[in-house]
């Protein structure tokens, strides 16, 4: 059986299960097929779940499984999960069972539904040979939906159409029963639970595989020749190099990595993705950037590459280093296995960083970039930075501020972009009565179809 094949690797995985008490026996029976799952239970409903309870559970487990979708939605509203979180979808044998029970107990003419997708109800009723029925689904289900709103929805349908309620939430079912409204609480069957537990298991295995992924980094001293000019003798230069090497050794020890002296002003390190993520606080903090600046008076560029092989990670690290150098140094860029880019990561711990796709496949855009004297990597960097501000019309002064360059450089870039048909002049801005009007440029190469239509 597939489940047994998946769960016989001998590794214990701690799973958090958020469920009503009434479903615990069914879950425990399904967990017998997953001997490497160690469960921690939280008995909560959409109206009783608290952020502190979720936080306590998350700190103990590697993956979360919610038995009820509304509880999952409420938890997502209350807490940002750093681990995989799943819910048991109501689309399998449990839904068949509920509709079969309703068909045998009631005159099936009108149904009111919450939590369950309409298409699954229609499909199952069609397969059961039911055609003479109508149903109403709860509209606009979201994280802010309240228990009372769902109960009121079913109550109105019962009063207007004598509807039978189908709900995915125990709380709603209990309240409807108290009100004398016929209903069926859709609960997952053994097979539904097996499928959801398999998904949770695969998610943890994928996460562990990613954590052990190879990370290759290249650290390079910016303007090495200029950095060593202040030293009068070769002895002082060698002492500087030894201090820098010791700094690299200390940093590599911090990330449990292996350091390679590539010669001269460049070092490389190898570590794993899980350790690198933790030590960089999720790619937001590279302390060695600050250490090199304050202790040795030099800035460094760092390129980090992820990959499915050492060769791929090394290639991506070299691309990332090139990005850091193009920005002027004293930053770190990361190129992931899918060639998407994270950066720049700088010495500020709470910096906002850009995230964009490194590869441009539009041949026309590549040709225009070449005409403007820009590499594809540099163009994508500019696209990401400008798009982050959601502003596409700029004066040269505004563009200079956005890109952290001089106004003269911005003018020079804009002239190149105009020659390559990458920007258009869309107006002028007059600052003072005597002042010369400033041209307003539209960065048309960044605008996609959606933004063009809005303009």
URSUL-V866730 format. One record per helix or strand. SS is the DSSP state (~ for helix, > for strand). FROM is the first residue (numbers start at 0). TO is the last residue. If there is no record, write none. Layout:
ss->SS from->FROM to->TO
ss->SS from->FROM to->TO
//
This chain:
ss->~ from->1 to->5
ss->> from->12 to->17
ss->~ from->20 to->30
ss->> from->36 to->41
ss->~ from->50 to->57
ss->> from->62 to->65
ss->~ from->68 to->77
ss->> from->83 to->86
ss->~ from->92 to->104
ss->> from->109 to->112
ss->~ from->117 to->126
ss->> from->133 to->136
ss->~ from->146 to->160
ss->> from->163 to->166
ss->~ from->169 to->177
ss->> from->182 to->184
ss->~ from->189 to->210
ss->> from->213 to->220
ss->~ from->223 to->227
ss->~ from->233 to->253
ss->> from->257 to->262
ss->> from->265 to->271
ss->~ from->272 to->278
ss->~ from->286 to->295
ss->> from->299 to->306
ss->~ from->309 to->326
ss->> from->331 to->334
ss->> from->339 to->344
ss->> from->353 to->356
ss->~ from->362 to->370
ss->~ from->375 to->387
ss->> from->392 to->393
ss->~ from->395 to->402
ss->~ from->406 to->418
ss->> from->423 to->428
ss->> from->437 to->441
ss->~ from->448 to->453
//
